[in-house]
Amino acid sequence: MAARTARGDAGFSLPEMMISMGIMMVVLAGTFAAMNTAMTAEQTAANLTTLNGHLRASMDLVVRDFLQVGQGLPVGRVIGIPNGPGSVRITRPGPAASGTCAGVTPFLPDPTLSAVTVGPDLGPAINGQCTDVITTLAHDGVFDGVNVTSIAANGRSLTVYPYGPDDTTGTPDDVLISDAPDALGDNVRVGDFLEITKGATSVLVAVTAVAGQTITFAPGDTLGINQFDAGLTMLGTMNQLRATAPVDDPAPIVAPGGVIQRGKSTVSRIRMITYWVNTTTDPTSPRLLRQINGNAPNAVAFELEAFRITYDLADGVINPVGARMIAADLAGGGACGVSPCSPNQIRKANVVLAIRSARRMAQAGYQHNTLFTQVAMRNLSFVDNYP
């Protein structure tokens, strides 16, 4: 019987090995492709979530400010400003001219400043289209209707009565404008804007100093609001307001029965809010700025792609919808027909805000989103309907 030949160790041949490696590479390629797709989808979703969150937060802030436009302002929702001989136009916050976009100019030399100052196409261009600017006024609702004890003879300072309506010391409604801590949020600070009202007269001033209960508004403020003359030829100033009633009674006066009689003059804090677009800090990342009074602006939206506003008006005739308030509208022959449109007729703002994602995805590129909203400026909706 012949001897059986011994076999070597069993294993894969070279062709079998190559085939198995090829199959493994196909499986791994599919796995990696699926993982890459999943990671890209996750990053895209995260970018889109962040984008939408930023867009919504920015629009919510705009809506909140617009809802309060005109709050607490006098009849007509306007405030007196310096005008006439010797006056200088007040600086308006906002961007300078950029390319074909005009940029802001000082407020008009009118007797009053309206609750809304429009600015179509004044801001720098994004994607070839100029952006808008808007400036609004409203009482802040905290330091509001405070009685004035006296106004200085030169009209450059006043003293406010320190107590609230109950006319007692140490109660929560006391108006102590320089106490620490500022528990009620009613402290007055340098840079605040105030409206002083006496009868039908109102004046806008800028705070330059605070000492105890005395507020000073000397010339030289950021926007040039504080202006004075001795001859009272310059109207809309503290000199003119003081001349209407030189002496303010100590205020408030408690009449029999505990009824509070207000003094001749009252003072309220004003928020002047301006929204405008900045492309100079980082041209690749336009940002929407929110500026209060003449203070440094804060960015409230980045990667901006559009900021456009139109307005619905109540003129008693046409009641235009979606007016841009361009020069033709304000001059007559535009959205309001033969009559000129007026910012005092604004009742609603229609806002378009668009941004893109901060990150650019390799395959999907940038994500984009746009919000459109209509804001009824409720404090302007029923102006002067009742005596």
C-alpha positions as a Python dict, from the first residue, in 0.01 Angstrom:
ca = {
    (1, 'M'): (0, 0, 0),
    (2, 'A'): (148, 333, -111),
    (3, 'A'): (217, 600, 148),
    (4, 'R'): (-27, 906, 153),
    (5, 'T'): (145, 1235, 70),
    (6, 'A'): (120, 1490, 358),
    (7, 'R'): (-71, 1809, 275),
    (8, 'G'): (70, 2150, 374),
    (9, 'D'): (-112, 2390, 611),
    (10, 'A'): (-449, 2492, 466),
    (11, 'G'): (-492, 2868, 370),
    (12, 'F'): (-616, 3117, 111),
    (13, 'S'): (-464, 3133, -224),
    (14, 'L'): (-352, 3468, -366),
    (15, 'P'): (-664, 3505, -587),
    (16, 'E'): (-889, 3428, -290),
    (17, 'M'): (-707, 3687, -81),
    (18, 'M'): (-741, 3953, -347),
    (19, 'I'): (-1110, 3882, -391),
    (20, 'S'): (-1177, 3900, -16),
    (21, 'M'): (-981, 4226, 12),
    (22, 'G'): (-1179, 4372, -275),
    (23, 'I'): (-1506, 4282, -106),
    (24, 'M'): (-1381, 4433, 219),
    (25, 'M'): (-1285, 4758, 43),
    (26, 'V'): (-1631, 4786, -112),
    (27, 'V'): (-1796, 4734, 228),
    (28, 'L'): (-1566, 4988, 396),
    (29, 'A'): (-1621, 5243, 119),
    (30, 'G'): (-1997, 5212, 161),
    (31, 'T'): (-1964, 5242, 537),
    (32, 'F'): (-1743, 5551, 516),
    (33, 'A'): (-1974, 5711, 259),
    (34, 'A'): (-2273, 5653, 487),
    (35, 'M'): (-2082, 5796, 785),
    (36, 'N'): (-1975, 6101, 583),
    (37, 'T'): (-2332, 6158, 467),
    (38, 'A'): (-2459, 6129, 822),
    (39, 'M'): (-2194, 6369, 952),
    (40, 'T'): (-2268, 6619, 675),
    (41, 'A'): (-2641, 6595, 746),
    (42, 'E'): (-2576, 6648, 1118),
    (43, 'Q'): (-2356, 6954, 1053),
    (44, 'T'): (-2609, 7093, 805),
    (45, 'A'): (-2891, 7048, 1054),
    (46, 'A'): (-2683, 7211, 1331),
    (47, 'N'): (-2596, 7506, 1103),
    (48, 'L'): (-2959, 7547, 1001),
    (49, 'T'): (-3078, 7529, 1363),
    (50, 'T'): (-2825, 7794, 1466),
    (51, 'L'): (-2915, 8007, 1166),
    (52, 'N'): (-3286, 7995, 1241),
    (53, 'G'): (-3227, 8065, 1610),
    (54, 'H'): (-3020, 8374, 1536),
    (55, 'L'): (-3269, 8494, 1276),
    (56, 'R'): (-3565, 8452, 1510),
    (57, 'A'): (-3387, 8622, 1802),
    (58, 'S'): (-3293, 8918, 1583),
    (59, 'M'): (-3643, 8958, 1443),
    (60, 'D'): (-3797, 8926, 1791),
    (61, 'L'): (-3586, 9220, 1909),
    (62, 'V'): (-3690, 9431, 1609),
    (63, 'V'): (-4056, 9345, 1668),
    (64, 'R'): (-4034, 9430, 2040),
    (65, 'D'): (-3885, 9771, 1964),
    (66, 'F'): (-4136, 9846, 1690),
    (67, 'L'): (-4432, 9756, 1912),
    (68, 'Q'): (-4325, 10029, 2154),
    (69, 'V'): (-4273, 10306, 1898),
    (70, 'G'): (-4446, 10626, 2008),
    (71, 'Q'): (-4521, 10495, 2358),
    (72, 'G'): (-4590, 10785, 2596),
    (73, 'L'): (-4511, 11062, 2348),
    (74, 'P'): (-4729, 11375, 2348),
    (75, 'V'): (-5015, 11451, 2111),
    (76, 'G'): (-4910, 11379, 1753),
    (77, 'R'): (-4634, 11146, 1876),
    (78, 'V'): (-4366, 11411, 1824),
    (79, 'I'): (-4108, 11585, 2044),
    (80, 'G'): (-3987, 11943, 2010),
    (81, 'I'): (-3627, 11995, 1894),
    (82, 'P'): (-3417, 12308, 1833),
    (83, 'N'): (-3525, 12492, 1522),
    (84, 'G'): (-3525, 12839, 1375),
    (85, 'P'): (-3251, 13107, 1374),
    (86, 'G'): (-2925, 12991, 1526),
    (87, 'S'): (-3019, 12624, 1547),
    (88, 'V'): (-2805, 12341, 1411),
    (89, 'R'): (-2948, 12021, 1267),
    (90, 'I'): (-2928, 11726, 1509),
    (91, 'T'): (-2700, 11439, 1406),
    (92, 'R'): (-2884, 11122, 1310),
    (93, 'P'): (-2722, 10789, 1405),
    (94, 'G'): (-2650, 10554, 1117),
    (95, 'P'): (-2412, 10467, 834),
    (96, 'A'): (-2216, 10702, 611),
    (97, 'A'): (-2259, 10703, 235),
    (98, 'S'): (-2134, 10385, 67),
    (99, 'G'): (-2117, 10354, -310),
    (100, 'T'): (-2455, 10447, -454),
    (101, 'C'): (-2622, 10419, -111),
    (102, 'A'): (-2674, 10766, 33),
    (103, 'G'): (-2607, 10716, 404),
    (104, 'V'): (-2784, 10915, 674),
    (105, 'T'): (-2790, 11292, 700),
    (106, 'P'): (-2880, 11505, 1006),
    (107, 'F'): (-3244, 11516, 1112),
    (108, 'L'): (-3450, 11774, 924),
    (109, 'P'): (-3465, 12125, 1072),
    (110, 'D'): (-3829, 12082, 1168),
    (111, 'P'): (-3992, 12202, 1492),
    (112, 'T'): (-4049, 11843, 1602),
    (113, 'L'): (-3900, 11495, 1571),
    (114, 'S'): (-4148, 11220, 1480),
    (115, 'A'): (-4179, 10882, 1648),
    (116, 'V'): (-4053, 10725, 1323),
    (117, 'T'): (-3783, 10860, 1093),
    (118, 'V'): (-3760, 10652, 777),
    (119, 'G'): (-3446, 10574, 578),
    (120, 'P'): (-3510, 10370, 262),
    (121, 'D'): (-3194, 10266, 76),
    (122, 'L'): (-2967, 10473, 301),
    (123, 'G'): (-2762, 10178, 430),
    (124, 'P'): (-2475, 10002, 251),
    (125, 'A'): (-2553, 9755, -25),
    (126, 'I'): (-2575, 9379, 24),
    (127, 'N'): (-2594, 9165, -291),
    (128, 'G'): (-2626, 9484, -493),
    (129, 'Q'): (-2924, 9627, -301),
    (130, 'C'): (-2902, 9918, -56),
    (131, 'T'): (-3032, 9841, 292),
    (132, 'D'): (-3267, 10049, 507),
    (133, 'V'): (-3230, 10262, 819),
    (134, 'I'): (-3502, 10341, 1074),
    (135, 'T'): (-3496, 10560, 1385),
    (136, 'T'): (-3773, 10538, 1644),
    (137, 'L'): (-3871, 10717, 1965),
    (138, 'A'): (-4059, 10593, 2273),
    (139, 'H'): (-4078, 10648, 2648),
    (140, 'D'): (-3901, 10372, 2837),
    (141, 'G'): (-4192, 10333, 3083),
    (142, 'V'): (-3964, 10325, 3392),
    (143, 'F'): (-3854, 10685, 3440),
    (144, 'D'): (-4177, 10833, 3311),
    (145, 'G'): (-4384, 11140, 3397),
    (146, 'V'): (-4163, 11239, 3691),
    (147, 'N'): (-4244, 11579, 3841),
    (148, 'V'): (-3992, 11860, 3811),
    (149, 'T'): (-3923, 12073, 4118),
    (150, 'S'): (-3732, 12350, 3941),
    (151, 'I'): (-3556, 12441, 3618),
    (152, 'A'): (-3233, 12643, 3629),
    (153, 'A'): (-3247, 13005, 3517),
    (154, 'N'): (-3017, 12928, 3222),
    (155, 'G'): (-3231, 12628, 3120),
    (156, 'R'): (-2936, 12387, 3138),
    (157, 'S'): (-3042, 12176, 3435),
    (158, 'L'): (-3345, 12074, 3636),
    (159, 'T'): (-3422, 11907, 3966),
    (160, 'V'): (-3673, 11625, 3989),
    (161, 'Y'): (-3898, 11561, 4284),
    (162, 'P'): (-3766, 11255, 4469),
    (163, 'Y'): (-4089, 11088, 4573),
    (164, 'G'): (-4359, 10886, 4403),
    (165, 'P'): (-4735, 10953, 4385),
    (166, 'D'): (-4793, 10876, 4753),
    (167, 'D'): (-4559, 11163, 4849),
    (168, 'T'): (-4391, 10971, 5129),
    (169, 'T'): (-4033, 10874, 5194),
    (170, 'G'): (-3893, 10523, 5165),
    (171, 'T'): (-4165, 10364, 4954),
    (172, 'P'): (-4098, 10148, 4646),
    (173, 'D'): (-4216, 10416, 4403),
    (174, 'D'): (-3970, 10683, 4519),
    (175, 'V'): (-3782, 10839, 4228),
    (176, 'L'): (-3420, 10855, 4342),
    (177, 'I'): (-3229, 10904, 4020),
    (178, 'S'): (-2879, 10833, 4154),
    (179, 'D'): (-2930, 10572, 4425),
    (180, 'A'): (-2720, 10256, 4452),
    (181, 'P'): (-2813, 9987, 4386),
    (182, 'D'): (-3057, 10098, 4119),
    (183, 'A'): (-3328, 9856, 4230),
    (184, 'L'): (-3611, 10016, 4029),
    (185, 'G'): (-3409, 10087, 3714),
    (186, 'D'): (-3498, 10457, 3738),
    (187, 'N'): (-3148, 10601, 3773),
    (188, 'V'): (-3063, 10867, 3517),
    (189, 'R'): (-2722, 10839, 3352),
    (190, 'V'): (-2503, 11043, 3121),
    (191, 'G'): (-2609, 10975, 2764),
    (192, 'D'): (-2978, 10926, 2846),
    (193, 'F'): (-3230, 11125, 2642),
    (194, 'L'): (-3514, 11297, 2824),
    (195, 'E'): (-3837, 11463, 2719),
    (196, 'I'): (-3938, 11759, 2934),
    (197, 'T'): (-4305, 11850, 2901),
    (198, 'K'): (-4486, 12161, 3017),
    (199, 'G'): (-4846, 12195, 2900),
    (200, 'A'): (-4847, 12147, 2523),
    (201, 'T'): (-4472, 12212, 2494),
    (202, 'S'): (-4215, 11933, 2486),
    (203, 'V'): (-3838, 11942, 2447),
    (204, 'L'): (-3581, 11669, 2381),
    (205, 'V'): (-3255, 11695, 2579),
    (206, 'A'): (-2947, 11477, 2632),
    (207, 'V'): (-2811, 11416, 2982),
    (208, 'T'): (-2451, 11532, 3034),
    (209, 'A'): (-2427, 11508, 3415),
    (210, 'V'): (-2626, 11385, 3716),
    (211, 'A'): (-2572, 11496, 4078),
    (212, 'G'): (-2823, 11387, 4338),
    (213, 'Q'): (-3166, 11482, 4201),
    (214, 'T'): (-3026, 11741, 3958),
    (215, 'I'): (-2988, 11659, 3589),
    (216, 'T'): (-2768, 11869, 3360),
    (217, 'F'): (-2789, 11893, 2982),
    (218, 'A'): (-2507, 12117, 2869),
    (219, 'P'): (-2407, 12178, 2505),
    (220, 'G'): (-2165, 11935, 2342),
    (221, 'D'): (-2364, 11610, 2363),
    (222, 'T'): (-2296, 11336, 2109),
    (223, 'L'): (-2579, 11422, 1868),
    (224, 'G'): (-2590, 11798, 1925),
    (225, 'I'): (-2937, 11797, 2084),
    (226, 'N'): (-2867, 12050, 2361),
    (227, 'Q'): (-2881, 12395, 2203),
    (228, 'F'): (-2948, 12729, 2373),
    (229, 'D'): (-2978, 13096, 2302),
    (230, 'A'): (-3053, 13392, 2525),
    (231, 'G'): (-3299, 13568, 2300),
    (232, 'L'): (-3549, 13280, 2270),
    (233, 'T'): (-3531, 13310, 1892),
    (234, 'M'): (-3423, 12946, 1871),
    (235, 'L'): (-3739, 12747, 1932),
    (236, 'G'): (-3782, 12398, 2067),
    (237, 'T'): (-3522, 12445, 2343),
    (238, 'M'): (-3519, 12439, 2721),
    (239, 'N'): (-3501, 12821, 2723),
    (240, 'Q'): (-3828, 12837, 2534),
    (241, 'L'): (-3992, 12576, 2758),
    (242, 'R'): (-3881, 12756, 3072),
    (243, 'A'): (-4018, 13086, 2940),
    (244, 'T'): (-4369, 12937, 2916),
    (245, 'A'): (-4378, 12913, 3299),
    (246, 'P'): (-4060, 13041, 3463),
    (247, 'V'): (-4130, 12895, 3806),
    (248, 'D'): (-4226, 12532, 3868),
    (249, 'D'): (-4418, 12464, 4184),
    (250, 'P'): (-4268, 12206, 4419),
    (251, 'A'): (-4422, 11886, 4293),
    (252, 'P'): (-4633, 11694, 4335),
    (253, 'I'): (-4888, 11889, 4537),
    (254, 'V'): (-5122, 11682, 4752),
    (255, 'A'): (-5467, 11837, 4734),
    (256, 'P'): (-5739, 11783, 4998),
    (257, 'G'): (-5858, 11425, 4991),
    (258, 'G'): (-5517, 11296, 4887),
    (259, 'V'): (-5556, 11376, 4516),
    (260, 'I'): (-5220, 11435, 4350),
    (261, 'Q'): (-5188, 11754, 4146),
    (262, 'R'): (-4894, 11738, 3911),
    (263, 'G'): (-4643, 12018, 3887),
    (264, 'K'): (-4612, 12237, 3578),
    (265, 'S'): (-4328, 12033, 3426),
    (266, 'T'): (-4265, 11659, 3402),
    (267, 'V'): (-3974, 11463, 3264),
    (268, 'S'): (-3957, 11118, 3102),
    (269, 'R'): (-3673, 10908, 2966),
    (270, 'I'): (-3670, 10854, 2589),
    (271, 'R'): (-3528, 10565, 2390),
    (272, 'M'): (-3406, 10669, 2047),
    (273, 'I'): (-3338, 10339, 1870),
    (274, 'T'): (-3176, 10321, 1527),
    (275, 'Y'): (-3138, 10005, 1320),
    (276, 'W'): (-2879, 10011, 1044),
    (277, 'V'): (-2640, 9781, 859),
    (278, 'N'): (-2262, 9778, 896),
    (279, 'T'): (-2036, 9635, 625),
    (280, 'T'): (-1713, 9815, 713),
    (281, 'T'): (-1611, 9614, 1022),
    (282, 'D'): (-1607, 9290, 820),
    (283, 'P'): (-1721, 9318, 457),
    (284, 'T'): (-1759, 8937, 439),
    (285, 'S'): (-2001, 8941, 734),
    (286, 'P'): (-2254, 9227, 714),
    (287, 'R'): (-2423, 9284, 1048),
    (288, 'L'): (-2743, 9452, 1166),
    (289, 'L'): (-2670, 9711, 1433),
    (290, 'R'): (-2903, 9843, 1702),
    (291, 'Q'): (-2802, 10181, 1840),
    (292, 'I'): (-2963, 10342, 2143),
    (293, 'N'): (-2938, 10722, 2156),
    (294, 'G'): (-2584, 10830, 2068),
    (295, 'N'): (-2417, 10531, 2234),
    (296, 'A'): (-2201, 10272, 2060),
    (297, 'P'): (-2418, 10034, 1854),
    (298, 'N'): (-2449, 9662, 1923),
    (299, 'A'): (-2467, 9391, 1656),
    (300, 'V'): (-2792, 9194, 1674),
    (301, 'A'): (-2756, 8989, 1353),
    (302, 'F'): (-2455, 8864, 1159),
    (303, 'E'): (-2409, 8732, 805),
    (304, 'L'): (-2688, 8967, 697),
    (305, 'E'): (-2828, 8935, 343),
    (306, 'A'): (-3122, 9178, 351),
    (307, 'F'): (-3285, 9441, 573),
    (308, 'R'): (-3584, 9607, 405),
    (309, 'I'): (-3882, 9791, 553),
    (310, 'T'): (-4205, 9911, 398),
    (311, 'Y'): (-4488, 10091, 575),
    (312, 'D'): (-4867, 10086, 585),
    (313, 'L'): (-5009, 10436, 624),
    (314, 'A'): (-5336, 10594, 734),
    (315, 'D'): (-5388, 10912, 532),
    (316, 'G'): (-5767, 10912, 535),
    (317, 'V'): (-5784, 10882, 155),
    (318, 'I'): (-5578, 10605, -3),
    (319, 'N'): (-5435, 10440, 309),
    (320, 'P'): (-5132, 10307, 118),
    (321, 'V'): (-4996, 9962, 191),
    (322, 'G'): (-4629, 9872, 151),
    (323, 'A'): (-4501, 10225, 92),
    (324, 'R'): (-4123, 10246, 73),
    (325, 'M'): (-4128, 10611, 187),
    (326, 'I'): (-3876, 10707, -80),
    (327, 'A'): (-3826, 11068, -187),
    (328, 'A'): (-4113, 11052, -436),
    (329, 'D'): (-4351, 10933, -163),
    (330, 'L'): (-4248, 11212, 74),
    (331, 'A'): (-4267, 11478, -198),
    (332, 'G'): (-4608, 11382, -337),
    (333, 'G'): (-4702, 11187, -644),
    (334, 'G'): (-4580, 10858, -501),
    (335, 'A'): (-4750, 10600, -281),
    (336, 'C'): (-4993, 10857, -135),
    (337, 'G'): (-5106, 10992, -469),
    (338, 'V'): (-5097, 11367, -521),
    (339, 'S'): (-5043, 11429, -149),
    (340, 'P'): (-4706, 11371, 15),
    (341, 'C'): (-4674, 11081, 257),
    (342, 'S'): (-4575, 11165, 614),
    (343, 'P'): (-4398, 10953, 876),
    (344, 'N'): (-4673, 11066, 1115),
    (345, 'Q'): (-4916, 10855, 910),
    (346, 'I'): (-4726, 10530, 966),
    (347, 'R'): (-4932, 10263, 1140),
    (348, 'K'): (-4754, 9940, 1049),
    (349, 'A'): (-4403, 9830, 952),
    (350, 'N'): (-4339, 9536, 719),
    (351, 'V'): (-3990, 9398, 783),
    (352, 'V'): (-3778, 9164, 571),
    (353, 'L'): (-3472, 9021, 746),
    (354, 'A'): (-3246, 8764, 578),
    (355, 'I'): (-2923, 8603, 696),
    (356, 'R'): (-2700, 8313, 596),
    (357, 'S'): (-2515, 8056, 804),
    (358, 'A'): (-2176, 8146, 947),
    (359, 'R'): (-2017, 7825, 812),
    (360, 'R'): (-1999, 7718, 451),
    (361, 'M'): (-2046, 7346, 402),
    (362, 'A'): (-1815, 7180, 151),
    (363, 'Q'): (-2103, 7025, -44),
    (364, 'A'): (-2414, 7217, 57),
    (365, 'G'): (-2254, 7563, 70),
    (366, 'Y'): (-2419, 7828, 289),
    (367, 'Q'): (-2766, 7787, 433),
    (368, 'H'): (-3001, 8084, 386),
    (369, 'N'): (-3327, 8192, 546),
    (370, 'T'): (-3555, 8494, 536),
    (371, 'L'): (-3819, 8614, 779),
    (372, 'F'): (-4100, 8854, 690),
    (373, 'T'): (-4318, 9006, 957),
    (374, 'Q'): (-4574, 9283, 996),
    (375, 'V'): (-4565, 9493, 1314),
    (376, 'A'): (-4859, 9713, 1410),
    (377, 'M'): (-4716, 10017, 1583),
    (378, 'R'): (-4997, 10016, 1834),
    (379, 'N'): (-4906, 10348, 1996),
    (380, 'L'): (-4948, 10515, 1656),
    (381, 'S'): (-5267, 10337, 1555),
    (382, 'F'): (-5517, 10559, 1733),
    (383, 'V'): (-5341, 10893, 1749),
    (384, 'D'): (-5561, 11186, 1846),
    (385, 'N'): (-5887, 10996, 1806),
    (386, 'Y'): (-6008, 11120, 2142),
    (387, 'P'): (-5990, 11464, 2305),
}
